[in-house]
Amino acid sequence: MNRFTAYIEKDVETGYYVAIVPGISGVHTLTDTLDELQARLKEVIELCLEEIDPEDKGYIPEFVGLQQIEVTV
């Protein structure tokens, strides 16, 4: 079993939760509840991993973290 880290934001205009999994191309989804978001992410991760050549699966980058950067505009 593999574990992946998702980056999740809430769109203030629509109220939807938007998620991506960095490092796996195509893994993104949105929905209006966190429970549904988790289920959709699991499904899309599985679908995207099926499309990756088995020899390349070890190349999926390890998520390290996020940083908040303050800038003056």
C-alpha positions in Angstrom: 0.0 0.0 0.0 1.3 3.4 -0.9 0.6 6.7 0.8 0.4 10.0 -1.0 0.1 13.6 0.2 -2.6 15.8 -1.3 -2.5 19.6 -1.4 -6.1 20.9 -0.6 -7.5 24.4 -0.9 -11.0 25.8 -0.5 -12.2 28.0 -3.3 -13.8 31.0 -1.6 -16.0 31.9 -4.6 -17.5 28.5 -5.2 -17.0 26.8 -1.8 -15.5 23.7 -3.5 -12.5 21.9 -2.1 -9.7 21.6 -4.7 -7.0 19.0 -4.4 -3.8 17.9 -6.3 -1.2 15.3 -5.5 2.2 16.9 -6.4 4.4 14.6 -8.5 1.7 12.5 -10.2 0.5 14.1 -13.4 -3.2 14.3 -13.7 -4.1 13.8 -10.1 -6.5 16.6 -9.3 -10.2 16.9 -8.4 -12.7 19.1 -6.7 -15.9 18.6 -4.7 -18.0 20.2 -2.0 -17.2 17.9 0.9 -13.9 16.7 2.3 -15.2 13.1 2.6 -16.1 13.0 -1.1 -12.8 14.7 -2.0 -10.9 11.8 -0.3 -12.9 9.2 -2.2 -12.3 11.0 -5.5 -8.6 11.4 -4.9 -8.2 7.8 -4.1 -10.0 6.8 -7.3 -8.0 9.3 -9.5 -4.7 8.2 -7.9 -5.4 4.6 -8.7 -6.4 5.4 -12.3 -3.3 7.5 -12.9 -1.0 4.9 -11.4 -2.5 2.3 -13.7 -1.3 4.4 -16.6 2.3 4.7 -15.4 4.8 2.2 -16.8 5.6 -0.2 -14.0 9.3 0.5 -14.5 8.7 4.2 -13.8 6.6 3.8 -10.6 9.7 4.1 -8.4 10.2 7.6 -9.9 7.2 9.1 -8.2 8.7 11.9 -6.1 8.5 11.9 -2.3 6.5 14.8 -0.9 8.7 16.9 1.3 6.4 19.7 2.5 5.0 23.2 1.9 6.3 26.6 2.7 4.5 29.9 3.2 6.4 32.8 1.6 5.5 36.3 2.5 5.9 39.0 -0.2 5.0 42.6 -0.4 3.1 43.5 -3.6 
